[in-house]
Amino acid sequence: MSPLRLANLSLLIAFPIGWGAPLLRAGFLPLFGLSEISVLSGVASLWQTDILLALLVIVLAMVAPIAKVLTLEGVLSNRLPVRIKPWLFHLGRLAMADVFLIAIYITVAKGIGIGRLEVAWGMYLFTACVVTSLALSLISARKQT
């Protein structure tokens, strides 16, 4: 198995770890402790208040990245036709949209100044997974052309 395929398939393990890892630590006032927020806890919380937004997060943070990894694996292993390659670009954009949404939420929350918000290690892991997936698809595009 090529290193490119191995790196791509390793994302099937890294993404779920990123979903459960703490993305943020948030607290209302400096006196209170901080609660950890992950993709999974965020979806669970949203599911109770806004199902449409919860479904959007599920698609952007979970379905799109895994679909991209599996599609790239199919192309790299010659199990999918080359005409599928344009979908990798669109799946990558969907997966990256979630990272941008989280960054906007952090900026807005910090700008309000009511509570505390700290970025946790899961945010870096999740972002690294998305960027690695993007890099792997760019590398594979160059190798196959």
Secondary structure, 3 states (H helix, E strand, C coil): CCHHHHHHHHHHHHHHHHHHCCCEEEECCCCCCCEEECHHHHHHHHHHHCHHHHHHHHHHHHHHHHHHHHHHHHHHCCCCCHHHHHHHHHHHHHHHHHHHHHHHHHHHHHHHCCCEEEECHHHHHHHHHHHHHHHHHHHHHHHHC
